């Protein structure tokens, strides 16, 4: 803690960021059920695919972007490349 003492007080005095973790907690809570489901994915590869999928969805939800619109645009761009 001695190493980061100056940065900690700069963080507290700056007032730019919230000190609680409620936002992160809301998104992590949604993934708690996914941990149980990952036991039945069949392989490590599918667990990683699911983690990437949920990371993308959570990131876009936090940014206020429509996940459905994002995936529509993504799939249209992929289909045009082939």
C-alpha positions as CSV (number, residue, x, y, z in Angstrom):
1,X,0.0,0.0,0.0
2,X,2.9,2.3,0.6
3,X,3.7,2.1,-3.1
4,X,0.3,3.4,-4.2
5,X,-0.4,5.8,-1.3
6,X,0.1,8.9,-3.5
7,X,-2.1,7.5,-6.3
8,X,-4.8,6.5,-3.8
9,X,-5.2,10.0,-2.5
10,X,-5.0,11.5,-6.0
11,X,-7.9,9.2,-6.8
12,X,-9.9,10.2,-3.7
13,X,-9.2,13.9,-4.1
14,X,-9.9,14.0,-7.8
15,X,-13.5,13.1,-7.6
16,X,-13.7,11.9,-11.2
17,X,-14.6,8.3,-10.4
18,X,-17.1,6.6,-8.2
19,X,-15.4,4.7,-5.3
20,X,-18.1,1.9,-5.3
21,X,-18.2,-1.1,-7.5
22,X,-22.0,-1.4,-8.0
23,X,-21.8,-1.1,-11.7
24,X,-19.3,-3.9,-12.1
25,X,-21.2,-5.9,-9.5
26,X,-24.4,-5.8,-11.6
27,X,-22.7,-7.2,-14.6
28,X,-20.7,-9.8,-12.7
29,X,-23.9,-11.0,-10.9
30,X,-25.5,-11.8,-14.3
31,X,-22.5,-14.0,-15.1
32,X,-22.7,-16.0,-11.8
33,X,-25.4,-18.3,-13.3
34,X,-23.2,-18.8,-16.4
35,X,-20.5,-20.3,-14.2
36,X,-22.8,-23.2,-13.4
37,X,-23.8,-23.6,-17.0
38,X,-20.2,-23.8,-18.1
39,X,-19.9,-27.2,-16.5
40,X,-22.0,-28.5,-19.4
41,X,-20.4,-26.8,-22.4
42,X,-18.5,-30.0,-23.3
43,X,-15.0,-28.4,-23.8
44,X,-12.7,-25.7,-22.7
45,X,-13.0,-24.0,-26.1
46,X,-16.7,-23.5,-25.7
47,X,-16.2,-22.0,-22.2
48,X,-13.8,-19.4,-23.7
49,X,-16.3,-18.7,-26.5
50,X,-19.0,-18.1,-24.0
51,X,-16.7,-15.8,-21.9
52,X,-15.9,-13.7,-25.0
53,X,-19.6,-13.5,-25.9
54,X,-20.7,-12.3,-22.4
55,X,-17.8,-9.9,-22.3
56,X,-18.9,-8.2,-25.5
57,X,-22.5,-8.1,-24.4
58,X,-21.6,-6.6,-20.9
59,X,-19.3,-4.0,-22.5
60,X,-21.9,-2.8,-24.9
61,X,-24.6,-2.7,-22.2
62,X,-22.3,-0.6,-20.0
63,X,-21.7,1.8,-22.9
64,X,-25.5,2.1,-23.6
65,X,-25.1,0.5,-27.1
66,X,-27.9,-1.7,-28.3
67,X,-26.5,-5.3,-28.3
68,X,-29.0,-6.4,-30.9
69,X,-28.1,-3.5,-33.3
70,X,-24.4,-4.3,-32.8
71,X,-24.8,-8.0,-33.7
72,X,-26.9,-7.1,-36.7
73,X,-24.2,-4.8,-38.0
74,X,-21.5,-7.3,-37.2
75,X,-23.2,-10.2,-39.0
76,X,-23.9,-8.0,-42.1
77,X,-20.2,-7.0,-42.2
78,X,-19.1,-10.6,-41.9
79,X,-21.5,-11.7,-44.7
80,X,-20.2,-9.0,-47.0
81,X,-16.5,-10.1,-46.6
82,X,-17.1,-13.6,-47.9
